Amino acid sequence: MSVLPVDALDVARPARLSPMVSLRDEAFGAMAYHHGNRRLVFLKSRELVALVRDLEHHANLGDAITAHAPAGQFDRYLTALSSLQRSEILDVG
């Protein structure tokens, strides 16, 4: 059993890549640049990049993670998305 951070996202909420963010593909995954707060964030896997790009095509975070996360990695991806939300890379509804 894994323990999620107290500020973990609600998987029933929809999310999308912020329109203020540009993603640039890299060999390790991608760099996300927020044009408003000027933060540069590294997404360290191509699977996470695919998930972030596809968020808006799912009704909620849980569905998106389930569609993209390898078996047994749901909590890991939820933690990563929580971090991206805190950095304002994601808009969560």
NUFIMI-20492 format. One line per 2 residues: number of its first residue (from 1); their letters; for each residue x, y, z of C-alpha. Coordinates in Angstrom, 3 decimals. Layout:
<nodes>
NUM	a	X/Y/Z; ...
</nodes>
This chain:
<nodes>
1	ms	0.000/0.000/0.000; 1.375/3.409/-0.951
3	vl	0.848/6.660/0.862; -0.116/9.704/-1.184
5	pv	0.824/13.225/-0.173; -1.821/15.187/1.696
7	da	-2.140/17.556/-1.275; -2.658/14.791/-3.851
9	ld	-5.092/15.706/-6.585; -8.695/14.568/-6.588
11	va	-8.834/11.955/-9.358; -12.489/12.815/-10.055
13	rp	-11.523/16.291/-11.312; -10.732/17.125/-14.949
15	ar	-7.331/18.578/-15.861; -5.413/19.928/-18.824
17	ls	-2.031/21.346/-19.726; -2.142/25.057/-18.936
19	pm	-2.504/27.207/-22.062; 0.394/29.268/-20.646
21	vs	2.741/26.266/-20.973; 4.867/25.114/-23.887
23	lr	6.246/21.582/-24.008; 9.467/20.790/-25.819
25	de	10.223/17.129/-26.441; 13.596/15.884/-25.234
27	af	15.264/12.461/-25.199; 14.417/12.086/-21.468
29	ga	10.797/13.257/-21.817; 10.104/16.995/-22.149
31	ma	10.726/20.438/-20.790; 7.675/22.440/-19.768
33	yh	7.997/26.217/-19.760; 5.323/28.388/-18.130
35	hg	5.227/31.723/-19.942; 3.509/33.464/-17.034
37	nr	5.591/32.496/-14.004; 8.684/31.636/-16.106
39	rl	9.127/28.242/-14.452; 10.960/25.517/-16.300
41	vf	9.972/22.003/-15.276; 11.412/18.715/-16.515
43	lk	9.068/15.823/-17.267; 11.373/12.858/-16.901
45	sr	9.554/10.200/-18.888; 7.902/10.015/-22.265
47	el	4.952/8.215/-20.692; 4.328/11.173/-18.383
49	va	4.549/13.557/-21.350; 1.972/11.484/-23.255
51	lv	-0.319/11.549/-20.216; -0.020/15.325/-19.789
53	rd	-0.744/15.935/-23.473; -3.788/13.658/-23.338
55	le	-5.376/14.913/-20.084; -8.011/17.065/-21.756
57	hh	-9.319/14.073/-23.705; -10.452/12.311/-20.518
59	an	-13.353/13.112/-18.221; -11.098/13.181/-15.156
61	lg	-7.585/12.589/-13.857; -8.329/9.041/-12.764
63	da	-9.404/7.987/-16.246; -6.370/9.652/-17.818
65	it	-3.925/8.025/-15.417; -5.540/4.625/-15.862
67	ah	-5.224/4.978/-19.649; -1.510/5.853/-19.520
69	ap	0.133/4.549/-16.352; 1.816/1.146/-16.389
71	ag	0.237/-1.421/-14.079; 0.888/-0.658/-10.427
73	qf	2.099/2.905/-11.119; -1.135/4.863/-10.616
75	dr	-0.008/6.518/-7.363; 3.371/7.447/-8.833
77	yl	1.720/9.237/-11.751; -0.792/10.940/-9.460
79	ta	2.109/12.260/-7.358; 3.854/13.550/-10.503
81	ls	0.674/15.301/-11.680; 0.231/16.843/-8.225
83	sl	3.702/18.329/-8.509; 2.936/19.679/-11.996
85	qr	-0.262/21.260/-10.685; 1.654/23.000/-7.862
87	se	4.051/24.378/-10.499; 1.050/25.677/-12.477
89	il	1.906/23.441/-15.434; -1.547/21.854/-15.170
91	dv	-4.944/23.458/-14.789; -7.142/21.261/-12.614
93	g	-10.895/21.856/-12.635
</nodes>
